[in-house]
Amino acid sequence: MKIARNPNIVFEMFDDQAVIVSDSDEELLTLNPVATLIWTNIEEPTAIDALEGKLFDLFDGVTREQWAVDLRTFVDQLKTEGLVVEV
């Protein structure tokens, strides 16, 4: 499965963190550094497995299995909020 940012979502970078305007324009969401890293890597359609492999080596102190679970949980949250789409 590939995911990408919803093209209707507006975001800006401030101090190396992504700030997203919700689809309803009623809420601002500021992403933490890890979430921002994920967000900036899904501008183009990206397979979750590829994203997992690409970013895993950037983190110390986490197992590959835990990273995979955390990444997929975050992606599921983004999908629920309508911030990313499956392509």
Secondary structure per residue as TSV (DSSP state, phi and psi in degrees):
chain	resnum	aa	ss	phi	psi
A	1	M	-	360.0	136.0
A	2	K	E	-108.7	147.7
A	3	I	E	-126.8	159.5
A	4	A	E	-153.0	159.9
A	5	R	E	-61.8	143.4
A	6	N	-	-63.8	122.1
A	7	P	T	-65.5	-13.0
A	8	N	T	-89.5	-1.3
A	9	I	-	-93.2	132.7
A	10	V	E	-98.4	136.3
A	11	F	E	-146.1	158.5
A	12	E	E	-135.9	154.5
A	13	M	E	-98.9	129.6
A	14	F	E	-132.5	121.3
A	15	D	T	50.5	46.9
A	16	D	T	64.4	20.3
A	17	Q	E	-126.9	139.9
A	18	A	E	-81.6	135.2
A	19	V	E	-118.0	119.6
A	20	I	E	-109.0	136.4
A	21	V	E	-92.8	125.5
A	22	S	-	-61.6	160.6
A	23	D	T	-58.6	-28.8
A	24	S	T	-87.6	-1.2
A	25	D	S	61.4	19.6
A	26	E	S	-108.0	-6.1
A	27	E	-	-143.2	139.5
A	28	L	E	-104.4	137.4
A	29	L	E	-122.9	118.9
A	30	T	E	-99.8	122.1
A	31	L	-	-87.8	143.4
A	32	N	-	-72.5	172.3
A	33	P	H	-57.5	-39.9
A	34	V	H	-68.1	-45.2
A	35	A	H	-63.2	-37.4
A	36	T	H	-63.5	-40.5
A	37	L	H	-60.8	-43.9
A	38	I	H	-63.7	-48.4
A	39	W	H	-56.6	-44.1
A	40	T	H	-71.9	-14.7
A	41	N	T	-97.7	6.7
A	42	I	-	-121.9	29.9
A	43	E	S	-63.4	-42.3
A	44	E	S	-102.2	156.0
A	45	P	-	-52.6	129.0
A	46	T	E	-138.0	133.5
A	47	A	E	-71.3	137.0
A	48	I	H	-59.7	-40.2
A	49	D	H	-60.6	-40.5
A	50	A	H	-66.2	-41.1
A	51	L	H	-63.3	-42.4
A	52	E	H	-57.1	-48.7
A	53	G	H	-67.8	-39.4
A	54	K	H	-64.6	-39.8
A	55	L	H	-95.9	-17.7
A	56	F	H	-56.1	-43.5
A	57	D	T	-67.8	-9.5
A	58	L	T	-80.9	-9.1
A	59	F	-	-116.5	135.2
A	60	D	S	-101.3	150.7
A	61	G	S	78.9	16.2
A	62	V	-	-132.9	139.5
A	63	T	-	-78.5	159.8
A	64	R	H	-59.7	-39.4
A	65	E	H	-64.6	-43.8
A	66	Q	H	-67.4	-40.3
A	67	W	H	-59.3	-44.2
A	68	A	H	-61.3	-44.4
A	69	V	H	-63.8	-47.6
A	70	D	H	-62.6	-43.2
A	71	L	H	-61.6	-48.1
A	72	R	H	-66.3	-35.7
A	73	T	H	-63.1	-45.2
A	74	F	H	-63.9	-44.4
A	75	V	H	-60.8	-41.1
A	76	D	H	-61.1	-39.0
A	77	Q	H	-64.5	-42.8
A	78	L	H	-62.3	-40.3
A	79	K	H	-64.7	-44.2
A	80	T	H	-58.4	-38.9
A	81	E	T	-79.8	-5.8
A	82	G	T	78.5	16.4
A	83	L	S	-85.5	-24.2
A	84	V	E	-127.9	157.7
A	85	V	E	-129.6	152.5
A	86	E	E	-82.9	138.1
A	87	V	-	-129.7	360.0
